[in-house]
């Protein structure tokens, strides 16, 4: 019973973190891309659909792996095929994103978005590491 409660709380905490990250990303991209109200109303549905589909792909890719010593060669082959299929779908998603955004943004703006995605992830990782370091120092 307690493990179920802990998992629920853990999932709620995870969802809360995802929402906070999404809010930060929205603010960062809106500011850095200089999205006015009109462009933002067109941009965010396209980008949110891409993010949602990408999230589903990542869940498939990072599902719990079995103990690799306990799987057969055929099972390993199936896993490799699944990874390749996921990579192909990732490419298709990115291609669709660029095509859809091309209707509302210049190619230069889309390249900038790609750069901003990398910057945002780097900032996120840096903040995460800094927070972990602060927590570690507080424990000492």
C-alpha positions in Angstrom: 0.0 0.0 0.0 2.7 2.5 0.9 4.7 1.7 -2.2 1.7 2.5 -4.3 1.3 5.8 -2.4 5.0 6.6 -2.9 4.7 5.8 -6.6 1.7 8.1 -6.9 3.5 10.9 -5.1 6.6 10.3 -7.2 4.5 10.5 -10.4 2.8 13.7 -9.2 6.2 15.2 -8.4 7.5 14.2 -11.8 4.4 15.7 -13.6 4.9 18.9 -11.6 8.5 19.1 -12.6 7.5 18.5 -16.3 4.9 21.3 -16.1 7.5 23.7 -14.6 10.0 22.8 -17.3 7.4 23.3 -19.9 6.5 26.8 -18.5 10.2 27.8 -18.5 10.7 26.5 -22.0 7.6 28.4 -23.2 8.8 31.7 -21.7 12.4 31.1 -23.0 11.4 30.3 -26.5 8.7 33.1 -26.7 11.3 35.6 -25.6 14.3 34.4 -27.6 12.3 33.9 -30.8 10.5 37.2 -30.3 7.1 35.5 -30.8 4.4 38.1 -31.1 0.8 37.0 -30.1 -0.2 36.1 -33.6 2.9 34.0 -34.3 2.8 32.4 -30.9 -0.8 31.3 -31.5 0.4 29.4 -34.6 3.8 28.3 -33.2 2.8 26.6 -29.9 0.2 24.1 -31.2 2.8 22.9 -33.8 5.6 22.7 -31.3 3.5 21.2 -28.5 2.3 18.4 -30.8 5.9 17.7 -31.7 7.0 17.7 -28.1 4.1 15.3 -27.1 4.9 12.9 -29.9 8.6 13.1 -29.1 7.8 12.4 -25.4 5.9 9.2 -26.4 8.9 8.1 -28.5 11.3 8.7 -25.6 9.0 6.6 -23.3 9.2 3.7 -25.7 13.0 4.1 -26.1 13.7 4.3 -22.3 11.3 1.6 -21.1 12.7 -0.7 -18.5 15.4 -2.9 -20.0 15.4 -6.5 -19.0 18.6 -8.0 -17.6 20.7 -8.3 -20.7 22.2 -11.6 -19.6 18.7 -13.1 -19.5 17.5 -12.2 -23.0 17.9 -14.3 -26.1 19.7 -13.2 -29.3 16.3 -13.0 -31.0 14.9 -10.7 -28.2 18.0 -8.5 -28.5 17.5 -8.4 -32.3 13.9 -7.3 -31.7 15.1 -4.6 -29.4 17.6 -3.3 -32.0 14.8 -3.2 -34.6 12.7 -1.2 -32.2 15.5 1.3 -31.6 16.0 1.8 -35.3 12.2 2.2 -35.8 12.2 4.9 -33.0 15.1 6.7 -34.6 13.3 6.7 -38.0 10.1 8.1 -36.3 12.2 10.7 -34.6 13.5 11.8 -38.0 10.0 11.9 -39.4 8.8 14.0 -36.4 11.6 16.5 -36.8 11.0 16.7 -40.6 7.3 17.4 -40.0 8.1 20.0 -37.4 10.4 21.9 -39.8 7.8 21.6 -42.6 5.0 22.9 -40.4 7.0 25.7 -38.9 8.2 26.7 -42.4 4.6 27.9 -43.0 4.9 30.5 -40.2 8.7 31.1 -39.8 11.8 31.7 -41.9 14.4 29.0 -42.2 16.8 31.1 -40.1 14.2 31.3 -37.3 13.8 27.5 -37.4 17.6 27.1 -37.2 17.6 29.5 -34.3 14.9 27.4 -32.6 17.0 24.3 -33.0 19.9 26.2 -31.4 17.7 27.4 -28.6 16.5 23.9 -27.8 20.1 22.9 -27.2 20.7 26.0 -25.1 17.6 25.3 -23.0 18.7 21.7 -22.4 22.2 22.8 -21.4 20.8 25.4 -19.0 18.4 22.8 -17.5 21.2 20.3 -16.9 23.4 23.0 -15.4 20.6 24.1 -13.0 19.9 20.5 -12.1 23.6 19.8 -11.3 23.8 23.0 -9.3 20.7 22.1 -7.3 22.1 18.6 -6.6 25.4 20.1 -5.5 23.5 22.5 -3.1 21.5 19.6 -1.7 24.7 17.6 -1.2 26.4 20.5 0.6 23.3 21.1 2.9 23.5 17.4 3.9 27.1 17.7 5.0 
